[in-house]
Amino acid sequence: MKSTRRDFLRRSAAVGSAAVCTAALLPEALTTKASAAKPTKKKLKILMLGGTGFLGPHTVRVAISRGHEMTLFNRGKSNPHLFPDLEKLRGDRYSDLSALKSNRKWDAVIDPFTYVPRTVKATAELLADRVQHYIVISTISVYKEYSKPNMTEDAPLEEVAPDVVERIKHHREVMPYYGGMKALCEQAAEKVMPGRVANVRPGLIVGPGDPSDRFTYWPVRVSHGGETLCPNSPKDLVQNIDVRDLAEFVITTVEKRLLGAYNATSPGGERTIGQVLDESKKITGSDAKFTWVPNSFLEEQKVAPWSDMPAWLPAEGEYAGFGTINTAKAQAEGLTCRKLPATISATLKWWQEQSEERRAKLRAGIAADREKEVLAAWHKKNKESEG
């Protein structure tokens, strides 16, 4: 059951659709509390497309704390109670941009809804004469392949056939072609506003408010204790970025008027899946016992990376360079990543504040009964080999 890029993206659709389509329920404190950053000398006018999902509220919070003026454009359906004091323009990226058709001008626009190139193109064309700087929230999935370690922003990008692009009408249809479509969104903005676009390419976005549960699965699972199925080796590399750190960098991108592409995730080659589990155990004080099962056996058992074993991929074949994306360019411009314990603690705190219904079933990770079956099969195989 060797995984291909297409297989991976299709599996991601099941656990990632929440992140694409569903707004997280963020505590009010996470959306209004001022950060420690001092306001910049120049007050900027920033248009946020969205602003009430996962990354959006954190980004808005950072901008406000730094003294900037925010305007939100969205449908008003996801978490409409957030930011009651901010200006809100109502509309829809697919069908109604009329609220943006005015003489209003902004210093920058932040666009996290970059899935279908034509929607980015339409918005950029409408704002081109009234916005100086367009920030595309992209992804490190734009790269064509991950077999080489230490990839920089200059690595070749994924491509999508023109007939596929034409056929896709909605972001829910994007996932099998996710990286290539995000790359085309970057290019669409640049074509309309040449020399005025920044492409922020985050890795897996984690932390309080994450609706996908891909990272959340591990701290929560470890907190439950007992024997825990773990993928391959504790030394396997992972990369992720706390949503609060990404929000800080997005606003830094606006303030410094950065242009071009920036890999925005934790430094490559530093974090491991073992560290995620070990820190989770320390923080929760659980009695979890980690059983590391080789990827070959997980494949036999049809335990899929990224979905059943979330936030992890085997660093082999197409993904031999996984966990080593180069972030030096973004770090030189101010990207910082807080330590894992801080992210894990904040994630658990947020999780515990969710409703009982929300906490009843994680949206990512192997089911408890299935986990027990795989562990039993692994122990049986070991016992037979010893006998």
C-alpha positions as CSV (number, residue, x, y, z in Angstrom):
1,M,0.0,0.0,0.0
2,K,2.6,2.5,-1.0
3,S,1.3,6.0,-0.8
4,T,1.4,8.4,-3.7
5,R,0.9,12.1,-3.6
6,R,-2.6,11.7,-5.0
7,D,-3.5,9.1,-2.3
8,F,-2.2,11.3,0.4
9,L,-4.3,14.3,-0.8
10,R,-7.4,12.2,-1.1
11,R,-7.0,10.9,2.4
12,S,-6.4,14.5,3.6
13,A,-9.8,15.4,2.2
14,A,-11.5,13.4,4.9
15,V,-9.7,14.9,7.8
16,G,-8.9,18.3,6.2
17,S,-12.4,19.3,4.9
18,A,-13.2,20.7,8.4
19,A,-10.2,23.0,8.1
20,V,-11.3,24.1,4.7
21,C,-15.0,24.5,5.2
22,T,-15.8,24.7,8.9
23,A,-15.0,27.6,11.2
24,A,-13.4,26.7,14.6
25,L,-15.1,27.7,17.7
26,L,-12.5,30.0,19.3
27,P,-12.7,31.3,22.9
28,E,-13.3,35.0,23.0
29,A,-10.0,35.4,24.7
30,L,-8.2,34.2,21.7
31,T,-9.8,36.7,19.5
32,T,-9.6,39.9,21.5
33,K,-6.6,39.6,23.9
34,A,-3.8,41.9,22.9
35,S,-0.4,40.3,22.2
36,A,2.9,41.6,23.7
37,A,3.9,43.2,20.3
38,K,4.1,47.0,20.3
39,P,2.0,48.9,17.8
40,T,4.0,49.9,14.7
41,K,4.6,53.6,14.0
42,K,2.5,53.5,10.9
43,K,-1.2,52.5,11.3
44,L,-2.2,50.3,8.3
45,K,-5.6,49.7,6.8
46,I,-5.9,46.0,6.2
47,L,-8.8,44.1,4.5
48,M,-9.2,40.5,5.7
49,L,-11.1,38.2,3.4
50,G,-12.8,35.9,6.0
51,G,-11.4,36.5,9.4
52,T,-13.7,34.3,11.6
53,G,-12.5,30.8,10.9
54,F,-9.2,29.3,12.3
55,L,-6.3,31.4,11.2
56,G,-8.4,34.5,10.6
57,P,-9.3,35.4,14.2
58,H,-5.7,35.0,15.4
59,T,-4.5,37.2,12.5
60,V,-7.1,39.9,13.2
61,R,-6.1,39.8,16.9
62,V,-2.5,40.4,16.1
63,A,-3.2,43.2,13.7
64,I,-5.4,45.0,16.3
65,S,-2.8,44.5,19.0
66,R,-0.2,46.2,16.7
67,G,-2.5,49.2,16.2
68,H,-3.8,48.5,12.7
69,E,-7.3,49.2,11.3
70,M,-9.1,46.0,10.2
71,T,-12.0,45.5,7.8
72,L,-13.5,42.0,7.5
73,F,-15.2,40.7,4.3
74,N,-17.2,37.5,4.7
75,R,-20.6,35.9,4.6
76,G,-21.4,36.6,8.2
77,K,-22.2,32.9,8.9
78,S,-19.2,31.6,10.7
79,N,-18.8,32.9,14.3
80,P,-20.6,36.2,13.5
81,H,-20.3,37.2,17.1
82,L,-16.5,37.8,16.8
83,F,-15.1,41.3,16.6
84,P,-18.3,43.3,17.2
85,D,-16.4,46.5,17.0
86,L,-14.8,46.0,13.6
87,E,-16.2,47.1,10.2
88,K,-17.7,44.1,8.4
89,L,-18.6,43.9,4.8
90,R,-20.9,41.1,3.7
91,G,-20.6,39.1,0.6
92,D,-19.5,35.8,-1.0
93,R,-16.3,35.0,-2.8
94,Y,-18.2,32.9,-5.4
95,S,-21.3,35.0,-6.1
96,D,-21.3,38.4,-4.5
97,L,-18.3,40.8,-4.3
98,S,-20.5,43.9,-4.5
99,A,-19.5,45.1,-1.1
100,L,-15.9,45.5,-2.3
101,K,-17.0,47.6,-5.3
102,S,-16.3,51.1,-4.0
103,N,-13.7,53.7,-3.8
104,R,-12.3,52.4,-0.6
105,K,-8.6,51.8,-0.4
106,W,-6.5,49.5,1.9
107,D,-2.8,49.1,2.4
108,A,-3.1,45.4,2.1
109,V,-5.5,42.5,1.7
110,I,-5.0,39.1,3.4
111,D,-6.6,36.2,1.5
112,P,-6.8,32.8,3.3
113,F,-9.5,31.6,0.9
114,T,-7.1,30.6,-1.9
115,Y,-8.4,27.3,-3.3
116,V,-9.9,28.1,-6.7
117,P,-7.8,30.4,-9.0
118,R,-10.7,32.1,-10.6
119,T,-12.0,33.4,-7.2
120,V,-8.5,34.8,-6.4
121,K,-8.3,36.4,-9.8
122,A,-11.8,38.0,-9.5
123,T,-11.0,39.4,-6.1
124,A,-7.5,40.7,-7.1
125,E,-8.9,42.3,-10.3
126,L,-11.5,44.1,-8.2
127,L,-9.0,45.4,-5.7
128,A,-6.0,45.9,-7.9
129,D,-6.3,49.7,-8.1
130,R,-7.2,50.1,-4.4
131,V,-4.9,47.8,-2.6
132,Q,-1.1,48.1,-2.5
133,H,-0.2,44.6,-1.3
134,Y,-1.9,41.2,-1.7
135,I,-1.0,38.4,0.8
136,V,-1.9,34.9,-0.4
137,I,-2.1,32.3,2.4
138,S,-0.8,29.3,0.5
139,T,0.8,26.1,1.6
140,I,4.1,24.1,1.5
141,S,2.0,21.5,-0.5
142,V,2.6,23.6,-3.6
143,Y,5.8,21.8,-4.3
144,K,6.0,19.2,-7.0
145,E,7.7,16.6,-4.9
146,Y,9.2,16.1,-1.5
147,S,11.9,13.5,-2.2
148,K,14.7,16.0,-1.6
149,P,15.5,17.4,1.8
150,N,15.9,21.1,2.7
151,M,13.7,22.4,-0.1
152,T,13.6,26.2,-0.5
153,E,10.9,28.4,-2.0
154,D,12.6,28.0,-5.4
155,A,11.7,24.3,-5.7
156,P,9.4,23.3,-8.7
157,L,5.7,23.7,-8.1
158,E,2.9,21.2,-8.6
159,E,0.9,21.6,-11.8
160,V,-2.7,20.9,-12.6
161,A,-4.0,20.1,-16.1
162,P,-6.1,23.0,-17.6
163,D,-9.2,20.8,-18.1
164,V,-9.1,19.9,-14.4
165,V,-8.8,23.6,-13.4
166,E,-11.7,24.5,-15.6
167,R,-13.8,21.7,-14.1
168,I,-13.3,22.6,-10.5
169,K,-15.9,25.2,-9.4
170,H,-15.8,24.9,-5.5
171,H,-13.1,24.5,-2.8
172,R,-14.7,21.2,-1.7
173,E,-13.6,19.8,-5.1
174,V,-10.0,21.0,-4.7
175,M,-8.4,18.5,-2.3
176,P,-7.1,15.8,-4.8
177,Y,-5.3,18.7,-6.6
178,Y,-4.7,20.8,-3.5
179,G,-1.1,21.7,-3.9
180,G,-1.3,22.5,-7.6
181,M,-4.5,24.6,-7.2
182,K,-2.9,26.6,-4.4
183,A,0.1,27.2,-6.7
184,L,-2.2,28.5,-9.4
185,C,-3.9,30.8,-6.9
186,E,-0.5,32.3,-6.1
187,Q,0.1,32.8,-9.8
188,A,-3.4,34.3,-10.4
189,A,-2.7,37.0,-7.8
190,E,0.7,37.7,-9.2
191,K,-0.6,38.0,-12.7
192,V,-3.2,40.6,-11.7
193,M,-0.9,42.5,-9.3
194,P,2.7,41.9,-10.4
195,G,5.3,42.8,-7.9
196,R,2.8,43.3,-5.1
197,V,2.1,39.8,-3.9
198,A,3.4,37.8,-1.0
199,N,2.8,34.0,-0.8
200,V,2.9,32.8,2.8
201,R,3.3,29.0,2.6
202,P,2.5,27.4,6.0
203,G,3.0,23.8,6.9
204,L,0.4,22.0,9.0
205,I,-1.3,24.7,11.0
206,V,-1.9,23.6,14.6
207,G,-2.9,24.9,18.0
208,P,-6.0,26.3,19.7
209,G,-9.0,26.5,17.4
210,D,-7.9,23.9,14.9
211,P,-11.0,22.3,13.4
212,S,-9.2,19.4,11.7
213,D,-7.8,17.7,14.9
214,R,-4.8,16.4,13.1
215,F,-2.3,17.7,15.7
216,T,-4.8,17.7,18.5
217,Y,-5.3,14.0,18.2
218,W,-1.9,13.2,19.7
219,P,-2.1,15.3,23.0
220,V,-5.7,14.1,23.5
221,R,-4.9,10.5,22.7
222,V,-1.9,10.5,25.1
223,S,-4.0,12.2,27.8
224,H,-6.3,9.1,27.8
225,G,-3.3,6.9,28.7
226,G,-2.8,3.2,28.1
227,E,-1.0,1.6,25.2
228,T,-0.8,4.0,22.3
229,L,-0.2,3.0,18.7
230,C,2.6,5.2,17.3
231,P,3.9,5.4,13.7
232,N,7.2,3.9,12.7
233,S,9.9,5.6,14.8
234,P,10.0,8.4,17.4
235,K,12.9,9.9,15.3
236,D,10.6,10.5,12.3
237,L,10.6,14.2,11.5
238,V,7.5,16.4,11.4
239,Q,6.9,20.1,10.7
240,N,4.0,22.3,11.9
241,I,3.3,25.8,12.9
242,D,1.3,27.2,15.8
243,V,-1.5,29.3,14.4
244,R,-0.5,32.1,16.7
245,D,3.0,32.2,15.3
246,L,1.7,32.1,11.7
247,A,-0.7,35.0,12.5
248,E,2.2,37.0,13.8
249,F,4.2,36.4,10.6
250,V,1.3,37.2,8.3
251,I,1.0,40.7,9.9
252,T,4.8,41.1,9.8
253,T,4.6,40.3,6.1
254,V,2.1,43.2,5.8
255,E,4.1,45.6,7.9
256,K,7.4,44.9,6.1
257,R,5.7,44.7,2.7
258,L,7.4,41.4,1.9
259,L,7.1,40.1,-1.6
260,G,7.5,36.6,-3.1
261,A,7.2,33.2,-1.3
262,Y,8.0,32.3,2.3
263,N,7.9,28.8,3.8
264,A,6.2,29.4,7.1
265,T,6.5,26.4,9.4
266,S,8.8,25.1,12.1
267,P,12.4,24.7,11.1
268,G,13.2,21.7,9.1
269,G,14.9,18.7,10.7
270,E,14.2,19.7,14.3
271,R,10.9,18.4,15.4
272,T,10.0,14.7,15.6
273,I,6.8,12.8,16.2
274,G,8.5,11.3,19.3
275,Q,8.9,14.8,20.8
276,V,5.2,15.5,20.2
277,L,4.2,12.4,22.1
278,D,6.8,12.8,24.9
279,E,5.9,16.4,25.6
280,S,2.2,15.5,25.6
281,K,2.8,12.8,28.2
282,K,4.8,15.2,30.4
283,I,2.1,17.8,30.2
284,T,-0.9,15.5,30.8
285,G,0.9,13.3,33.3
286,S,-0.8,10.3,31.8
287,D,0.4,6.6,32.0
288,A,0.5,6.3,28.2
289,K,2.8,3.6,26.9
290,F,4.1,4.2,23.4
291,T,4.3,1.2,21.0
292,W,6.2,2.2,17.8
293,V,5.1,0.1,14.9
294,P,7.0,0.0,11.6
295,N,5.4,1.6,8.6
296,S,5.6,-1.6,6.7
297,F,3.2,-3.2,9.2
298,L,1.0,-0.2,9.3
299,E,0.6,-0.5,5.6
300,E,-0.3,-4.2,5.9
301,Q,-3.0,-3.2,8.4
302,K,-4.2,-0.4,6.1
303,V,-3.4,2.2,8.7
304,A,-2.9,5.4,6.7
305,P,-0.4,8.1,7.4
306,W,-1.7,11.6,8.0
307,S,-5.3,10.5,8.6
308,D,-5.1,7.4,10.9
309,M,-1.7,8.5,12.1
310,P,-2.2,12.3,11.7
311,A,0.5,14.9,11.3
312,W,3.0,12.2,10.2
313,L,4.2,10.9,6.9
314,P,6.9,8.2,6.3
315,A,10.0,9.9,5.1
316,E,10.6,7.6,2.1
317,G,10.0,7.6,-1.7
318,E,8.1,10.7,-2.7
319,Y,8.2,12.0,0.8
320,A,11.9,11.3,1.7
321,G,12.3,15.0,2.4
322,F,9.3,15.3,4.6
323,G,10.0,17.3,7.8
324,T,12.9,19.1,6.3
325,I,11.4,22.1,4.4
326,N,13.8,25.1,4.6
327,T,12.4,28.1,6.4
328,A,15.5,30.3,6.6
329,K,14.0,33.0,4.4
330,A,11.0,33.5,6.6
331,Q,13.0,33.3,9.8
332,A,15.3,36.0,8.5
333,E,12.2,38.2,8.1
334,G,10.9,37.6,11.6
335,L,9.1,34.2,11.6
336,T,9.4,32.6,15.1
337,C,8.1,29.3,16.3
338,R,7.2,28.7,20.0
339,K,8.3,25.5,21.7
340,L,6.1,22.4,21.4
341,P,5.0,22.4,25.1
342,A,3.4,25.8,24.7
343,T,1.5,24.7,21.6
344,I,0.4,21.4,23.2
345,S,-0.7,23.1,26.5
346,A,-2.8,25.7,24.6
347,T,-4.3,23.1,22.3
348,L,-5.4,20.9,25.3
349,K,-6.8,24.0,27.1
350,W,-8.8,24.9,24.1
351,W,-10.0,21.3,23.6
352,Q,-11.2,21.1,27.2
353,E,-13.2,24.2,26.7
354,Q,-15.2,22.7,23.8
355,S,-18.6,21.2,24.2
356,E,-19.1,17.6,25.2
357,E,-20.5,16.9,21.7
358,R,-17.4,18.4,20.0
359,R,-15.1,16.3,22.2
360,A,-17.0,13.1,21.7
361,K,-15.1,12.2,18.5
362,L,-11.9,13.5,17.1
363,R,-12.0,14.3,13.5
364,A,-8.6,12.8,12.8
365,G,-6.7,9.7,14.1
366,I,-7.4,6.0,14.3
367,A,-10.5,4.9,16.1
368,A,-10.0,3.4,19.5
369,D,-11.3,0.0,18.6
370,R,-9.3,-0.2,15.5
371,E,-6.2,0.9,17.4
372,K,-6.6,-2.0,19.8
373,E,-7.0,-4.4,16.8
374,V,-3.8,-3.2,15.2
375,L,-1.8,-3.4,18.5
376,A,-3.1,-6.9,19.1
377,A,-2.0,-7.9,15.6
378,W,1.4,-6.4,16.1
379,H,1.9,-8.2,19.4
380,K,0.7,-11.5,17.9
381,K,3.2,-11.2,15.0
382,N,6.0,-10.5,17.4
383,K,5.1,-13.5,19.6
384,E,4.9,-15.8,16.6
385,S,8.3,-14.6,15.4
386,E,9.8,-15.2,18.8
387,G,8.3,-18.7,19.0
